[in-house]
Amino acid sequence: MRTEVQLKKSRLFGTGETLAVVAVICQAAAVVSQRAAAVTVNPIVGSLVNIGPLFFGGLIYLWLSRRTTGSPFGKPTRWALVAGVVGALASNVIALPILLKALSLGGAVIVAPIVASAVIWAAILARIMIGQRLTKYAYFGFGIFGAGLVLLMVGQMSGTPLSAQWYFAVPLALAVAILYGITMSLTGYSLANGLSQSGSIVISGITGACGLGALVIILRQPMVILLPDTLKLILAGILQASGLIASTAAFSKTSVLSVATILVTNIILTSLLAWAFLGDTLNPLMTIALGIALCGLILVQYSRSK
């Protein structure tokens, strides 16, 4: 007989899938909020503001975890802690300012699908670092995603770009995707070697806030940005933290493949929201390209679950 957990995970659409949908909505809205502020803010200062909710949320989560479990960080090895810190530096201190710059140049419709390719880079890194085999589905997914991305660029050329330098957003977004892929791999290593979820989140928030704060001081960046943009970045940070909590909870309620497949659909919702509320270009050719790219990402997710 199957256990209650197995029965829950076998449902087509249950609590886990609902939480994954919530995570998608939060993540998409967060990117649109970042895009709305990115045009005018300083990327480094804006990133520091953006990371604030994760920093404070992580401390609250750590406190709650300590009260409920008594071991908020788990029992991580030394290298698990190092991997957690390095992953946080890659995603929050290096990638986040680059992401804001990419959004200011290319908009969410161009940037979001490229950043979503982090799952591809994580798969490639797993192949290089630990010899994890890539199936034929993975290679097929890579190809489909690449074709969708090329078609997306063609569609952007026939539309009205956010800026004349929109094409610079492509390598910037690709750098962010690679850095996120590195973070995904390092976070997976940390969690597999004793670091708790609450410990991982608080390390991410503290490392990001300290690293970005140091950059602001070293580079002598003025801590003055328009109030509306500050609020947009704070809202983005709250939405990102909420999406992280929802997606993590979803993985405990249903299968990894089900959650991962739902999560990658955020590239569609992000593009639609950016088009509807911010006026980013989204013509029929770009819509088709997004669908093709999404199919490629779903295939990659499927291959990783195998």
SULURSUL-V896661 format. One record per pair of residues at least 12 apart in sequence whose ideal C-beta (glycine too) atoms are under 10 Angstrom apart, sorted by the first residue. I is the first residue (numbers start at 0). GAP is how many residues later the second one is. D is the distance in Angstrom with one decimal. If there is no record, write none. Layout:
BEGIN
i;gap;d
I;GAP;D
I;GAP;D
END
This chain:
BEGIN
i;gap;d
4;247;9.1
4;248;8.8
4;249;9.6
5;249;9.9
7;245;6.5
7;246;6.8
7;247;9.9
8;243;9.9
8;244;7.6
8;245;5.0
8;246;5.1
8;247;9.6
8;249;7.9
9;244;8.8
9;245;8.4
10;242;9.6
10;243;7.4
10;244;9.9
10;247;9.2
11;242;9.9
11;246;8.8
12;241;9.0
12;245;8.7
12;249;9.6
13;236;9.9
13;239;6.8
13;240;6.0
13;244;8.9
14;234;8.7
14;235;8.1
14;237;9.7
14;238;4.8
14;239;7.4
15;231;9.9
15;233;8.0
15;234;4.6
15;235;7.4
15;236;7.6
15;237;3.2
15;238;2.7
15;239;7.7
15;240;9.9
15;242;6.6
15;243;6.1
15;246;9.1
16;233;7.3
16;236;8.2
16;237;6.0
16;238;9.5
16;241;6.0
16;242;7.4
16;244;9.5
16;245;6.2
17;228;9.2
17;232;8.0
17;235;8.6
17;236;9.4
17;244;9.6
18;226;9.0
18;227;4.9
18;228;7.2
18;229;8.9
18;230;5.2
18;231;3.8
18;232;8.9
18;233;9.1
18;234;6.4
18;235;8.4
18;240;8.0
18;243;9.3
19;223;9.9
19;226;7.4
19;227;6.4
19;229;9.2
19;230;4.3
19;231;8.6
19;233;8.9
19;234;7.8
19;238;7.3
19;239;4.6
19;240;8.5
19;241;8.5
19;242;4.0
19;243;6.0
19;245;9.2
20;225;8.7
20;229;8.8
20;238;9.9
20;241;6.2
20;242;9.4
20;244;8.8
20;248;9.7
21;220;7.9
21;221;7.7
21;223;9.4
21;224;4.5
21;225;8.6
21;227;9.2
21;228;8.2
21;240;10.0
22;219;8.0
22;220;4.5
22;221;7.7
22;222;8.3
22;223;4.0
22;224;3.9
22;225;8.6
22;226;8.6
22;227;6.4
22;236;8.2
22;239;7.9
22;240;6.3
22;243;8.2
23;219;7.7
23;222;8.8
23;223;8.5
23;226;10.0
23;238;6.2
23;239;6.1
23;240;8.8
23;241;5.9
23;242;4.6
23;243;9.7
23;244;9.2
23;245;6.1
23;246;9.0
24;214;8.6
24;217;9.4
24;218;7.9
24;221;8.9
24;241;8.3
24;244;6.9
24;248;9.4
25;210;9.9
25;212;8.8
25;213;4.6
25;214;7.2
25;215;8.6
25;216;4.7
25;217;3.4
25;218;8.4
25;219;8.9
25;220;6.4
25;221;8.7
25;240;9.1
26;85;9.4
26;209;10.0
26;212;7.3
26;213;6.9
26;215;9.1
26;216;4.3
26;217;8.6
26;219;9.1
26;220;8.0
26;236;7.7
26;239;4.9
26;240;9.9
26;242;8.4
26;243;7.6
27;80;8.7
27;84;8.0
27;211;8.8
27;215;8.7
27;237;9.0
27;238;4.8
27;239;8.4
27;240;8.5
27;241;4.0
27;242;4.2
27;243;8.6
27;244;8.2
27;245;5.7
27;246;8.8
28;206;8.2
28;207;8.0
28;209;9.9
28;210;5.1
28;211;9.5
28;213;9.5
28;214;8.6
28;237;9.6
28;240;8.5
28;241;8.4
28;244;6.7
28;248;9.7
29;20;8.9
29;203;9.8
29;205;7.9
29;206;4.5
29;207;7.7
29;208;8.2
29;209;3.8
29;210;4.6
29;211;9.0
29;212;8.5
29;213;6.5
29;214;10.0
29;236;9.5
29;240;9.0
30;68;8.7
30;72;7.5
30;77;5.5
30;80;7.9
30;81;5.8
30;84;8.3
30;205;7.6
30;208;8.8
30;209;8.8
30;235;7.8
30;236;9.4
30;238;9.4
30;239;4.9
30;240;9.6
30;242;8.2
30;243;7.8
31;71;9.4
31;76;6.0
31;80;9.2
31;200;9.3
31;203;10.0
31;204;8.4
31;207;9.2
31;237;9.2
31;238;6.4
31;239;9.5
31;240;9.5
31;241;4.6
31;242;5.4
31;243;9.8
31;244;9.2
31;245;6.5
31;246;6.6
31;248;9.0
32;17;9.2
32;75;10.0
32;196;10.0
32;198;9.1
32;199;4.9
32;200;7.3
32;201;9.0
32;202;5.0
32;203;3.9
32;204;8.9
32;205;9.2
32;206;6.6
32;207;9.3
32;240;9.5
32;244;9.8
32;245;9.9
33;12;8.2
33;13;9.6
33;16;6.9
33;62;9.1
33;65;7.2
33;66;6.3
33;69;5.8
33;70;9.5
33;74;8.2
33;77;9.5
33;198;7.5
33;199;6.9
33;201;9.4
33;202;4.7
33;203;9.2
33;205;9.4
33;206;8.8
34;64;9.8
34;65;8.8
34;67;9.7
34;68;4.5
34;69;8.0
34;71;9.5
34;72;6.3
34;73;4.5
34;74;9.3
34;76;7.9
34;77;8.9
34;127;8.8
34;197;9.1
34;201;9.0
34;235;8.7
34;238;9.2
34;239;6.0
34;242;9.5
34;243;6.2
34;245;7.5
35;67;9.0
35;72;9.3
35;192;8.8
35;193;7.9
35;196;5.2
35;197;9.2
35;199;9.3
35;200;8.7
35;238;8.9
35;241;7.9
35;242;6.0
36;12;8.7
36;13;8.5
36;63;7.9
36;66;8.7
36;67;9.0
36;188;8.3
36;189;8.6
36;191;7.9
36;192;4.1
36;193;8.0
36;194;8.5
36;195;3.9
36;196;5.1
36;197;9.6
36;198;9.0
36;199;7.4
37;12;9.9
37;61;8.3
37;62;4.5
37;63;7.4
37;64;8.2
37;65;4.1
37;66;4.1
37;67;8.7
37;69;9.2
37;70;9.3
37;73;9.5
37;124;9.8
37;191;8.6
37;194;9.0
37;195;8.8
37;198;9.7
38;61;9.6
38;64;8.1
38;65;4.9
38;66;9.2
38;68;9.4
38;123;7.9
38;124;8.5
38;190;8.7
38;239;9.4
39;64;8.1
39;185;7.6
39;186;6.4
39;188;9.2
39;189;5.7
39;192;9.9
40;59;6.8
40;60;9.9
40;63;8.2
40;184;5.1
40;185;7.8
40;188;5.0
40;189;8.3
40;191;8.7
40;192;7.0
41;55;8.7
41;58;8.7
41;59;9.8
41;174;8.9
41;177;9.6
41;179;5.8
41;180;7.6
41;181;9.2
41;182;9.0
41;183;6.7
41;187;9.9
42;53;8.1
42;54;3.9
42;55;7.4
42;56;8.3
42;57;4.3
42;58;4.8
42;59;9.3
42;60;9.4
42;61;7.8
42;178;9.4
43;49;9.4
43;52;9.0
43;53;5.0
43;56;8.7
43;57;9.6
43;168;6.5
43;169;9.9
43;171;5.3
43;172;6.0
43;174;9.9
43;175;6.6
43;177;5.4
44;52;9.1
44;55;9.7
44;167;8.5
44;170;9.2
44;171;6.1
44;174;9.6
44;176;5.1
44;177;7.4
44;178;6.1
44;179;8.2
44;180;6.0
44;184;10.0
44;185;9.6
44;188;9.4
45;50;8.6
45;51;7.6
45;53;10.0
45;54;5.3
45;55;9.5
45;58;9.5
45;166;9.6
45;175;9.9
45;179;6.7
45;183;7.3
45;184;8.6
45;186;9.3
45;187;5.5
45;190;9.5
46;45;7.5
46;46;8.0
46;47;9.7
46;48;9.2
46;49;4.2
46;50;4.7
46;51;9.2
46;52;8.2
46;53;6.2
46;54;9.9
46;161;8.0
46;162;9.9
46;164;9.5
46;165;5.3
46;168;8.5
46;169;9.2
46;186;8.3
46;190;9.8
47;44;9.8
47;45;9.8
47;48;9.1
47;49;9.1
47;160;8.5
47;161;7.1
47;163;9.3
47;164;4.2
47;165;6.1
47;166;9.9
47;167;8.0
47;168;5.9
47;173;8.7
47;175;8.1
47;185;9.0
48;163;9.1
48;174;9.0
48;176;7.2
48;180;8.4
48;181;5.7
48;182;9.4
48;183;9.3
48;184;4.4
48;185;6.3
48;187;9.1
48;188;7.5
49;42;9.0
49;46;6.5
49;47;9.5
49;49;9.3
49;50;7.7
49;158;9.0
49;162;8.8
49;180;9.8
49;182;9.2
49;183;4.5
49;184;7.6
49;185;9.5
49;186;5.7
49;187;4.9
49;188;10.0
49;190;7.8
50;37;9.8
50;41;5.7
50;42;8.8
50;45;6.9
50;153;8.8
50;154;6.8
50;155;9.8
50;156;9.5
50;157;4.3
50;158;5.5
50;159;9.8
50;160;9.0
50;161;6.0
50;162;9.3
50;182;9.1
50;186;6.4
50;189;9.1
50;190;9.8
51;153;8.8
51;156;9.4
51;157;7.1
51;160;9.7
51;178;9.8
51;181;8.3
51;182;6.4
51;185;5.7
51;186;9.2
51;189;9.9
52;152;8.6
52;180;9.3
52;181;6.3
52;182;8.6
52;183;8.4
52;184;3.5
52;185;4.6
52;186;8.5
52;187;7.4
52;188;5.2
52;189;8.9
53;34;9.8
53;38;7.8
53;147;7.4
53;148;9.2
53;150;6.6
53;151;4.3
53;152;9.4
53;154;6.7
53;155;8.0
53;183;5.9
53;184;9.0
53;186;6.6
53;187;5.1
53;190;7.8
54;37;9.5
54;146;10.0
54;147;8.6
54;149;8.9
54;150;3.9
54;151;6.5
54;152;9.5
54;153;6.9
54;154;4.3
54;155;9.0
54;157;9.8
54;158;9.9
54;182;8.6
54;186;9.4
55;149;7.6
55;153;9.1
55;181;9.2
55;182;9.8
55;185;8.9
56;144;7.5
56;145;9.0
56;148;6.9
56;180;8.4
56;181;7.9
56;183;9.4
56;184;4.4
56;185;8.6
56;187;8.7
56;188;8.2
57;140;7.8
57;141;9.3
57;142;9.0
57;143;4.6
57;144;3.8
57;145;7.9
57;146;6.7
57;147;3.5
57;148;6.8
57;149;9.9
57;150;9.3
57;151;9.2
57;183;8.1
57;186;9.8
58;142;9.6
58;143;6.4
58;146;7.2
58;147;8.0
59;138;9.8
59;141;10.0
59;142;9.3
59;181;9.8
60;136;8.4
60;137;5.0
60;138;9.5
60;139;10.0
60;140;5.6
60;141;6.6
60;144;8.9
60;180;8.9
60;183;9.9
60;184;7.9
61;134;9.4
61;136;5.3
61;137;7.4
61;139;7.8
61;140;4.4
61;141;9.6
61;143;9.2
61;144;9.5
62;135;9.1
62;139;9.4
63;134;7.7
64;131;6.9
64;132;8.1
64;133;3.7
64;134;8.0
64;136;9.3
64;137;8.8
65;132;8.2
67;130;9.5
68;127;7.7
68;129;8.2
70;125;7.1
70;127;9.5
70;128;9.0
71;124;6.5
71;125;9.8
71;126;5.1
71;127;6.1
71;130;7.6
72;121;8.5
72;122;6.7
72;123;5.8
72;125;7.5
72;126;3.7
72;127;8.9
72;129;8.1
72;130;8.4
73;116;9.4
73;117;8.6
73;119;9.3
73;120;5.1
73;121;5.5
73;122;3.4
73;123;8.4
73;124;8.3
73;125;5.7
73;126;9.0
74;118;9.2
74;119;4.5
74;120;8.5
74;121;8.5
74;124;9.8
75;114;6.6
75;115;9.0
75;117;6.3
75;118;4.0
75;119;3.9
75;120;7.8
75;123;6.7
75;124;9.1
75;127;9.5
76;112;9.8
76;113;8.9
76;116;4.9
76;117;5.7
76;118;8.4
77;115;9.5
78;110;7.9
78;111;8.6
78;114;6.8
78;115;10.0
79;106;9.4
79;107;10.0
79;109;6.9
79;110;4.4
79;111;8.0
79;112;8.0
79;113;3.9
79;114;5.5
79;115;4.7
79;119;9.1
79;120;9.3
80;109;7.4
80;112;9.2
80;113;9.1
80;114;6.9
80;118;8.5
80;122;7.5
81;104;8.9
81;107;9.7
81;108;8.7
82;100;9.6
82;102;8.6
82;103;4.2
82;104;7.6
82;105;9.0
82;106;4.9
82;107;4.7
82;108;9.5
82;109;9.8
82;110;7.8
82;112;8.2
82;117;9.8
82;120;9.8
83;99;9.6
83;102;7.0
83;103;7.0
83;105;8.7
83;106;4.4
83;107;8.8
83;109;9.7
83;111;5.7
83;115;7.4
83;116;5.8
83;117;9.8
83;118;9.6
83;119;4.5
83;120;7.5
83;123;8.0
84;101;9.0
84;105;9.2
84;118;6.1
84;119;9.0
84;121;9.2
84;122;5.4
84;126;9.6
85;96;8.2
85;97;8.5
85;100;5.8
85;104;9.5
85;121;8.9
86;92;9.3
86;93;9.5
86;95;6.9
86;96;4.1
86;97;8.0
86;98;7.9
86;99;3.6
86;100;5.2
86;101;9.3
86;102;8.5
86;103;7.2
86;113;8.5
86;116;8.5
86;117;7.5
86;120;8.7
87;95;7.4
87;98;8.8
87;99;8.8
87;102;10.0
87;112;8.7
87;113;9.7
87;114;9.9
87;115;5.7
87;116;4.3
87;117;8.0
87;118;8.0
87;119;3.7
87;120;5.7
87;121;9.8
87;122;9.6
87;123;7.8
88;90;9.4
88;93;9.9
88;94;8.9
88;97;9.8
88;115;9.6
88;118;6.0
88;119;8.0
88;121;9.8
88;122;5.9
89;86;9.9
89;88;9.0
89;89;4.6
89;90;7.8
89;91;9.2
89;92;5.0
89;93;5.0
89;94;9.8
89;95;9.9
89;96;7.5
89;117;9.9
90;27;9.4
90;85;8.7
90;88;6.1
90;89;5.9
90;90;9.9
90;91;8.1
90;92;4.1
90;93;8.8
90;95;9.3
90;96;8.8
90;113;7.3
90;116;9.4
90;117;7.7
91;87;9.7
91;91;8.6
91;112;6.3
91;113;8.0
91;114;9.9
91;115;6.6
91;116;3.0
91;117;8.1
91;118;9.8
91;119;6.8
91;120;7.0
92;86;9.8
92;114;7.2
92;115;6.0
92;116;9.4
92;117;8.6
92;118;3.5
92;119;5.8
92;120;9.8
92;121;8.5
92;122;7.0
93;81;8.5
93;82;8.8
93;85;5.8
93;88;9.7
93;89;9.8
93;117;8.5
93;118;9.9
93;121;9.7
94;20;8.9
94;23;9.5
94;77;9.9
94;80;7.5
94;81;4.7
94;82;8.7
94;83;8.7
94;84;4.0
94;85;6.2
94;87;9.0
94;88;7.7
95;80;8.3
95;83;9.2
95;112;7.3
95;115;9.8
95;116;7.6
96;79;9.7
96;115;7.8
96;118;8.0
97;73;9.8
97;74;5.3
97;75;8.2
97;76;9.9
97;77;5.7
97;78;5.3
97;81;7.7
98;12;7.3
98;16;6.9
98;70;9.9
98;73;7.8
98;74;7.5
98;76;9.2
98;77;4.9
98;78;9.7
98;80;9.2
98;81;9.1
99;72;9.7
99;76;9.8
99;133;8.6
99;136;9.8
100;67;8.6
100;68;8.1
100;71;6.0
100;72;9.7
100;75;9.6
101;12;8.2
101;13;8.1
101;64;9.7
101;66;8.0
101;67;4.4
101;68;8.3
101;69;8.7
101;70;3.9
101;71;4.6
101;72;9.1
101;73;8.4
101;74;6.5
102;12;9.6
102;59;8.7
102;66;7.5
102;69;9.1
102;70;8.6
102;73;9.9
102;171;9.3
102;177;9.9
103;58;7.8
103;59;7.5
103;61;9.6
103;62;10.0
103;65;8.2
103;68;9.8
104;56;8.8
104;57;6.8
104;58;5.3
104;59;9.2
104;60;5.4
104;61;5.6
104;62;8.3
104;63;5.4
104;64;4.1
104;65;9.2
104;67;7.2
104;68;9.3
105;50;7.9
105;55;7.3
105;56;6.2
105;57;7.6
105;59;8.6
105;60;4.5
105;61;7.7
105;62;7.6
105;63;2.6
105;64;7.0
105;66;8.0
105;67;7.0
105;174;9.0
106;49;8.8
106;54;7.5
106;55;4.1
106;56;8.4
106;59;7.2
106;62;7.6
106;164;9.2
106;167;6.2
106;168;9.3
106;171;7.5
106;172;9.0
106;173;4.2
106;174;7.2
106;175;9.4
107;54;9.2
107;159;9.2
107;162;5.3
107;163;6.5
107;164;9.8
107;165;7.6
107;166;3.7
107;167;8.6
107;170;7.4
107;172;5.8
107;174;9.7
108;43;7.9
108;46;9.0
108;47;7.7
108;50;9.0
108;52;9.9
108;53;8.9
108;158;9.0
108;161;7.8
108;162;4.5
108;163;9.1
108;164;9.9
108;165;5.6
108;166;6.7
108;169;9.5
108;171;4.8
108;172;6.4
108;173;5.5
108;174;9.8
108;177;6.4
108;178;9.5
108;180;9.7
108;181;7.8
109;39;9.5
109;42;6.9
109;43;7.9
109;45;9.5
109;46;5.9
109;51;8.2
109;52;8.2
109;56;6.6
109;57;9.0
109;59;5.5
109;60;7.0
109;63;7.1
109;161;9.1
109;164;9.6
109;170;8.3
109;171;8.7
109;176;8.7
110;51;9.9
110;55;9.7
110;58;5.7
110;59;8.6
110;61;8.0
110;62;4.5
110;63;9.8
110;65;8.0
110;66;9.6
110;156;9.8
110;159;8.9
110;160;9.9
110;163;9.3
110;169;9.8
111;61;8.3
111;154;7.3
111;155;4.9
111;156;9.0
111;157;9.2
111;158;4.3
111;159;6.3
111;161;9.9
111;162;7.8
111;168;9.9
111;178;8.9
111;181;9.8
112;32;8.3
112;35;7.3
112;36;6.6
112;39;6.4
112;60;8.5
112;64;9.5
112;151;9.6
112;153;9.9
112;154;4.7
112;155;9.1
112;157;8.6
112;158;7.7
112;173;9.7
112;176;8.1
112;177;6.3
112;179;9.9
112;180;4.9
112;181;8.0
112;183;9.7
112;184;8.3
113;31;9.8
113;35;6.8
113;38;8.6
113;39;10.0
113;55;8.2
113;56;6.6
113;57;9.2
113;58;8.8
113;59;3.8
113;60;5.7
113;61;9.6
113;62;7.7
113;63;5.8
113;153;9.2
113;179;9.0
114;57;9.8
114;58;5.4
114;59;8.6
114;60;9.8
114;61;5.3
114;62;5.1
114;63;10.0
114;64;9.7
114;65;6.7
114;151;9.9
114;152;8.5
114;155;9.4
115;29;8.8
115;57;9.6
115;61;7.4
115;64;9.1
115;147;9.0
115;148;6.0
115;149;9.6
115;150;7.2
115;151;4.9
115;154;8.9
115;177;7.7
115;178;8.5
115;180;9.9
115;181;6.0
116;25;9.1
116;28;6.4
116;29;9.1
116;32;7.8
116;56;8.7
116;57;7.5
116;59;9.6
116;60;4.6
116;61;8.7
116;63;8.9
116;64;8.1
116;147;9.9
116;150;9.6
116;176;8.4
116;179;8.8
116;180;7.3
116;183;8.7
117;58;7.9
117;59;4.6
117;60;7.6
117;61;8.1
117;62;3.7
117;63;4.5
117;64;8.8
117;65;8.1
117;66;6.3
117;67;9.9
117;179;9.8
118;22;9.1
118;26;9.4
118;58;8.9
118;61;8.9
118;62;7.4
118;65;7.6
118;141;7.6
118;144;9.0
118;145;7.0
118;178;6.2
118;179;9.9
118;181;5.6
118;182;6.3
118;185;7.3
119;18;8.2
119;21;7.6
119;22;6.1
119;25;6.6
119;26;9.3
119;57;7.7
119;58;9.6
119;61;7.3
119;176;8.4
119;177;7.6
119;180;5.6
119;181;9.9
119;184;9.8
120;53;9.1
120;56;5.8
120;57;5.0
120;58;8.7
120;59;7.4
120;60;2.9
120;61;7.5
120;63;8.2
120;64;8.6
121;55;9.5
121;56;9.6
121;58;7.9
121;59;4.2
121;60;8.0
121;61;8.6
121;62;4.2
121;63;5.4
121;64;9.9
121;65;9.7
121;66;8.1
121;178;9.3
121;182;8.1
122;12;9.8
122;15;5.9
122;18;8.9
122;19;8.6
122;58;8.1
122;61;9.5
122;62;9.3
122;177;6.2
122;178;9.2
122;180;7.4
122;181;5.8
123;14;9.0
123;18;8.7
123;54;9.2
123;57;7.4
123;61;9.6
124;53;8.8
124;56;5.7
124;57;6.5
124;59;8.2
124;60;4.7
124;61;9.2
125;55;9.3
125;58;9.2
125;59;6.2
125;62;8.3
125;178;8.1
127;57;9.6
128;53;9.9
128;56;6.7
128;57;9.7
128;60;8.7
129;55;8.7
129;58;9.9
129;59;8.8
131;53;10.0
131;172;8.6
132;170;9.6
132;173;9.4
133;166;9.3
133;169;6.9
133;170;9.0
134;164;9.7
134;165;9.8
134;167;8.8
134;168;4.6
134;169;8.8
134;171;5.8
135;163;9.8
135;167;7.9
136;161;9.9
136;162;5.3
136;163;7.6
136;164;9.5
136;165;5.7
136;166;3.8
136;167;9.1
136;168;9.7
136;169;7.1
137;161;7.4
137;162;5.6
137;163;9.6
137;164;8.7
137;165;3.8
137;166;7.3
137;168;8.9
138;160;9.3
138;161;9.3
138;164;8.3
139;155;9.9
139;156;8.1
139;159;5.8
139;160;8.9
139;162;10.0
139;163;8.2
140;154;8.0
140;155;4.7
140;156;6.8
140;157;7.4
140;158;3.2
140;159;3.8
140;160;8.0
140;161;7.6
140;162;6.3
140;163;9.4
141;154;6.9
141;155;9.8
141;157;8.5
141;158;6.9
141;161;9.5
142;153;7.2
142;156;9.2
143;148;6.2
143;149;7.7
143;150;9.3
143;151;5.5
143;152;3.4
143;153;8.6
143;154;9.1
143;155;6.3
143;156;8.9
144;147;7.9
144;148;5.2
144;149;8.6
144;150;8.0
144;151;2.9
144;152;5.9
144;153;9.5
144;154;8.1
144;155;7.1
145;146;9.6
145;147;8.7
145;150;7.3
146;142;8.5
146;145;6.0
146;146;8.2
146;148;9.7
146;149;7.5
147;119;9.8
147;140;8.4
147;141;5.0
147;142;7.0
147;143;7.5
147;144;3.4
147;145;3.1
147;146;7.5
147;147;7.4
147;148;5.9
147;149;8.9
148;21;8.6
148;25;9.5
148;140;7.4
148;141;9.8
148;143;8.7
148;144;5.9
148;147;8.6
149;139;8.0
149;142;9.5
149;143;9.7
150;134;6.7
150;135;8.0
150;137;6.8
150;138;3.7
150;139;9.0
150;140;9.8
150;141;6.4
150;142;8.3
151;18;9.6
151;119;9.6
151;133;8.3
151;134;5.7
151;135;9.6
151;136;9.1
151;137;3.8
151;138;6.7
151;140;8.5
151;141;6.7
152;13;9.7
152;14;7.9
152;17;7.1
152;133;9.3
152;136;8.3
153;131;6.6
153;132;8.7
153;135;7.7
154;126;8.0
154;127;8.6
154;128;5.7
154;129;8.1
154;130;3.7
154;131;3.5
154;132;8.1
154;133;7.9
154;134;5.5
154;135;9.0
155;13;9.6
155;14;9.4
155;124;9.9
155;125;6.4
155;126;9.7
155;127;8.7
155;129;9.0
155;130;6.6
155;133;9.1
156;128;9.6
157;123;8.9
157;125;6.6
157;126;10.0
157;127;6.6
157;128;8.7
158;121;9.1
158;122;3.6
158;123;7.9
158;124;5.1
158;126;8.4
158;127;6.9
159;119;8.8
159;120;9.3
159;121;5.3
159;123;9.3
160;119;9.2
160;120;6.5
161;112;9.6
161;116;8.8
161;117;8.8
161;118;6.5
161;119;7.7
165;115;9.2
182;21;8.6
185;14;10.0
186;13;6.1
186;14;10.0
186;16;9.6
186;17;8.3
189;13;8.3
196;47;9.6
196;48;9.3
196;51;6.0
196;52;9.6
196;54;9.9
196;55;9.5
199;44;9.9
199;48;9.3
200;40;8.3
200;43;7.0
200;44;8.4
200;47;8.5
203;40;8.9
204;32;9.8
204;36;8.5
242;20;9.0
242;23;8.7
245;13;10.0
245;17;10.0
246;12;6.8
246;13;9.3
246;15;9.1
246;16;6.2
249;12;8.0
249;13;8.3
250;12;9.8
254;50;7.5
255;45;8.6
255;48;8.2
255;49;5.6
256;41;9.4
256;44;6.5
256;45;6.3
256;47;8.4
256;48;3.9
256;49;8.7
257;43;9.8
257;47;9.1
258;42;9.3
259;37;9.1
259;38;8.6
259;40;9.2
259;41;4.3
259;42;8.6
259;44;7.5
259;45;7.1
260;33;9.7
260;36;8.8
260;37;5.5
260;38;10.0
260;40;5.6
260;41;7.5
260;44;8.9
261;36;9.8
261;39;9.7
262;34;9.5
262;38;8.4
263;29;9.3
263;30;6.5
263;31;9.9
263;32;9.5
263;33;4.4
263;34;6.2
263;36;8.5
263;37;6.2
264;29;6.5
264;32;8.9
264;33;8.5
265;28;9.7
266;23;6.2
266;24;9.8
266;26;6.8
266;27;6.1
266;30;7.6
267;19;8.8
267;22;5.9
267;23;7.6
267;25;9.4
267;26;6.2
269;20;9.5
270;15;7.8
270;16;8.0
270;18;10.0
270;19;5.8
271;15;9.1
271;18;9.2
274;12;9.3
END
